[in-house]
Amino acid sequence: MNRLLIILLIFISFHCYAIPEIYYLKSGDTIFGELISETKNDITIKTDFGELTINKKDLQQDEIELLLKSGDRLQGLLIKQTSELIIIQTSFSTLTINKTKIKEIIFKDKIGLDDKTSDDYRWYFSDDQLLDIWFDPTGMTLNRSEIYISGLSWAVGVNDKLQLSSRWVNYFIGDLNIRPKYKIFESSDINSIKSFSIGAHLHTAGLPLKYELKDVTVIEEEYNEFTGEIINTESYIEEQWIRVGSTFEKDDWDEEQWNDNPGESREVWGEFFAAYSQSNLRSTGQGRTNYTFGTSVTYFPDYELMPRVYAALDFDILKNVKLMSEVFYDPYYVPLYWGWGESETDRIPVFFDIGFITNMITKNKNLWLGIHFQQPFFVLYYKF
């Protein structure tokens, strides 16, 4: 447990940092600094290499689109941007807007240059906001009317706070499961988004993907290689990891063993979770770094509550590539690389996962593919 606390402290050490003002020049240079003074024609900023005066004609002007929390959309020319405000010249007026009222900002083409670029030369948000880190929920939810479909599940945004999802592959074993997720808190502006959600995953059948140590009788028989007759039988007790909810019964050969077929269980069970996420604009002004801390507890009849605690970090390498990492504590988790039936009695139940997702391969903004270290190893989903 002490090791888990150390790892969590490492994740927490990635603290929210102040976003400096960024000045983009038509030459392609990017300068970080603090505004000292401003005249009609020039600005003077304090940088790490001293004070610098820039002619306003040399500043890069951008066409942007703002999506406000009120639902309004504004388009125009970005005049000025500070850590708190954005000033935009629209077709009808010059507007000063507090960043706390802005939900999303999209940069369009460069203005005044011959080599116009796509809208990803500057970007505050990647092509997607994660709802889960692999199978652990984040504090974020789908927006109203958004739909998510993956190789295992589906989800829909009922409104901007309530999301409903379900693991559709479980329908084949009669598990009519539902997973509501409700955002009870959100504080956001362009620089930082904080969100806290709670929820549950309720099942009508099947077994949780949890394991426990059980005493298993192992029988070893020695045969006569010529006649095939049993000449010696030995048995001993061995601890093995058995899936939670498995039953001990006879198989087709009249031998007793643990049956972990989830399709034969009709118990009602569920998982309850809470997750906090924070998304910070990176100091470069390109993309975001996202932190998630969460916990869940699984209930299954006749078992003690099964806890899980996790911390995750994901950040935008590119607008269409996310790197994701996670550490989690789960005493009921068994990774595939241990091997089936293998006993690990002295293990420390802290595990790691790392991987990435991207839509570069699919060439579709909404279709994402990914790979990671823990099972099931591959990710595929579409969001629209």
N, C-alpha and C positions, 0 to 999 in steps of 0.2 A: 504493500500500500504506500510505503514511503517513496518508492520509485515512481509510482503514479503521481504523487504530489510534486515531485521534482519536475517531471515532464510537463505537468500542467502549469507550473511556474514558468517554464521556458516558453510555453505558448502565450502566457499572459504578458511576458516581457516584450512581446511585439505590441507595443502600446500605441495608442493614437498619437500621431504627430501633427504638428501645425503645418498647414499647406502654404508655402510661400507664394507670392504673386509671380506669375510666369508671363514673360513678354516674348512674343513671337515676332521675328523680323522677316521682311520680305526676302532677305538674303538666305533664309532657311535657318539662321541662328536662333537659339532659344536661351533666354537670359532669366535667371532667378534673382529676385531682389525685392527690396522694400521701397515703396514710393516715398521720396523725400519732398519733392516740389513739382509743380506742374504749371506751365504757361500755355499760351494759345498755340505755340508751335512746338514746344519741347517738353520732355519729362526728364526728371533727374531721379535716379534710383540708387540705392545702396546695395552693392553686391559683395561677394566674398573677395573680389579683387579691387575694391574701392568704389567710389562714386562714379556714375556713368550718366552722361546726358545723351538722350536719344531724340532725334527729330521725329515728330509724329508721322511724317510722311513715310518713314522707314518701317513703321509698325505694320505688321500683317493684319489685315482686316478679314473677318470671317463672317460668312452667312450662317446663321444658326436657327434652330427650331427649338422652342421651349415648350415642354408639357408641364403645366402647372397642376398642383394638387387639386385645384378647383375643377379640373377637367378642361380648362381653356388651353388652346394652342396658339403660340405666337411665333412669327417668323420675321427675321430682319437682320440687320447688320450689327455685329457685336462692337460696341463703342468702347466699353471699359468693363473690366472685371476685377473685383477685389475679393478678399476672403469672405466678405459678407454680402456683396451686392453685384448685380449684373445690370449694365446699362445697354439697352438695345434700341436701335433706330428701326422702327417699323414703318409701314407704308402710311400710317396715320399719325404717329407721334413718336417722340423719344421717351422711353419708359425706363424707370429705375425699379428693379425688382429685387426683393430680399431673397437670398438663396434658400431660406427656410420654406418659401412658397413654391419652390421648383421641384418637380418630381424627376424630370429627366431633361438633359440637354443634348442635342444632336448637332454636330458640326457638319456643315455642308461643304461646298467647294471653296478653295482659296479665291480671294477677290484681288484682281489687279495683276495676276500673273498669267503668263502664256501657257504654262504647264499645269493646267487644272488637274487636281487629283480626286480620287474617290473620297467618300465621306469618312474614311477611316484614318485619314492622316492625323486627325486629332479626335480623341474619343475619351469620354469620361466613364462610359459603361461598355462592357463587353456585349456580345450578342445574346448572352443569357445570364440569368440570376438563378443560382442553385436553390432547389427546394429541399434537397437531401444531399448529404455527403455519403455516397454509396447507399446505405440503407438507414442511416441515422438522420433524422430530420434537422433542418436548420430552423432559424426563427422566421424565415421568409415564407410568404404564401403566394399563390397565383393571384394575378389581378382578376378583376371581375370578367367573367365569360371566357377566360383563357382555358385551353384544354391541353392536357399532357397525356401522351400515350407512349409507353415503353414496351420492351419485350416481356415485361412481367406485370405491369400495372397500368392504371389510368388515373387521371385526376382532373377536376374541373374547379375553377374559381367561382363560387357562388356569389361572392362579393369581394371587396378588397381586403376583407378580414377573415372570411370563412372559406376554407378549401375542403373539398371532399375527394377522397381517393379510395382505390380498392385494388387488391392484388388479383387480377383477372385469371391468372393461371390456376389459382386455388379453386375456381368454380368447378373444375373438372373432378375434384374430390368432394364436391358438395359443400364447400366452405364459402358461404355467402357473406364475405367479410366487408367491413366498411371502416374507413380511417378518417374521421373528421379532424381538422387542424384549425385552431382559432388563434388569430393574432390579437393578443390582449394589450399590446403596447407597441407603439412605433414613434420614433423621433428621427426626423430626417431632414437633411438638406443635401446639396450637391457634394459637400466635402465628407459628410459622415451620415450613415444610415444605421439606426439601432432598432432592433426588432426582437420581441419576445413572444413566443407562441406556446400553447399547450395543446394536447390532443390525445387520442386513443386509437388503437387498432383493435377492433372487436371481431372475433371469429366464432363461427357456429360449428366448426369441425376442424380436423387436422391437428397437427402437433407443432409446438413452437420449435424454432431452430436452436434449441438449447440442449445441453448434454450434462449428465451427472455420472459420477463414479458408482458402479455397481459390482457386487461380487458375482462372478461368472464361473460356473463349473466347466473346466476344460477337460475333455476326455481324449486321451491319446491311445490309439490302438495299434498293435504290432501284428502284421499279417505274415503268414507263410507265403513266400514268393512263388511257390509251386502250386499249392492247393488253394490259396486265397483264404484259408481259415484264420480266424483270430487266435493268436497264440499268447497274447499278453495285453492287458488293459490297465491303464493307469489314469487316475483323475486327480485334479488339484484345483484349488480356488484361486482365481486371479481377478484383480480389479480392472474393469474396462469402462470406457466412456460409452454410456447408453443414452439414446435420445430420450428426453423428458416426455413422459406420457406413454412410453412403450409398454406393452403387456408381455408377460411371460407365459408362453403357451407352446403346444406341440405343433411341429410342422408336418409336412406330408409324409415324412419318414418316421413319424412317431417319436421324434426327438424334441426335447424341450429347449426352447431358445427365446431370446427377446425378439418380439415383433415390433418393428418401428415403422410400419406402413401407415403414413398419416391419413390415407383414405379410409381406414377402418375406425378412426376415432370420431366420436360424435359429441365430445365434450365442448362446452362453451368456455372460451378463454379469451384473454386479451392482453394488450400492452398499453401502458400509459406513459406519456413522455412530456418533457418540457425542454425548450431550447431557446437560447439567446444567441443572436448573431449581430455582428457589427461589420459594416462595410465602409472602408476608408479610401478616399481618393489618394492614389500614390503621389509621392512628392514630385514625380515627373509630370503629373497632370495627364498621364496616359494609363487608363484602366484603374483597377481597384485591388485592394487586399482585403480579404474577408476572414473573419474569425467567428467560430461557433463553439459554444460550450453547452452541453446538454446532458440529460440523464433520462433513463427509462427504467421501468419496472414491469416484469412480465408475470401475469397471474395464470396459473393452471390448477384445476381442482386437485386437492390432496397434496399440493406442493407448497413449500415456502415461497415467498415472493423472490423473484430472480432479478437482481439489479444490474444495471449497466451505466457507466459514466464515460463520456467521450469529450474530446476536444479536437477541433479541426482547423486547418488553415488552408485557404485556397487563394490563388492570386492569378491575375490575368497576365500571361506571357505575351499574348497578342490579343487582338479583339476577338479572335475566333479560336483561341487555345487557352485552356485553364489547367493549371497544375494544382493538384489536390493532395493533401496529406492529413492523416488522422491518427490519433492514439486513443485507445479505449481500454477500459477495465471491465472485464466480464468473466466471472468465474465459471460460467456455464457455456463458454465458447470453446470450440475445438477446431483448429485450422486443419485444412486438408493435408498439409505437408506433414502432419503427425502420423498419418496412416490410420486406416480404420481399425478400431478395436485396440489401439495402442494405449497403454496406461501411462499417464504423466502425473504422478501423485505429488511431486515436489515442485511443480511448475509455479511461476508467478503469472497470474492471469492478466497480464498487460500486453497488448498487441499493437502492432503498427500496420498502417496501410498507406500506400502512396500510388499515385497514378495521374492520368490526365484525361481530359475530354476535348474534342475538337469537332468543328464542322467543316474543316478544310478539305477533308477527304470526300465528303458528300457533295460539296459545292452548293449546299442548301443552308441558309441561315438558321432554319428551324430544326434541322436533322443533325443530331449529335452522336458521335461514337466515342468510346473510351475504353481504357484498359487499366487494371489496377492489380495490386499484389494479392489481396485476399479473394476468396470465392465470392461470387461466381466469375470473377476476373474480367468479364466484358460488360460494356454498357451500351445500350442503344435506346434512344428516345427521340420523340418528335413533339414539339410544342408549338401550338398555333392558337 
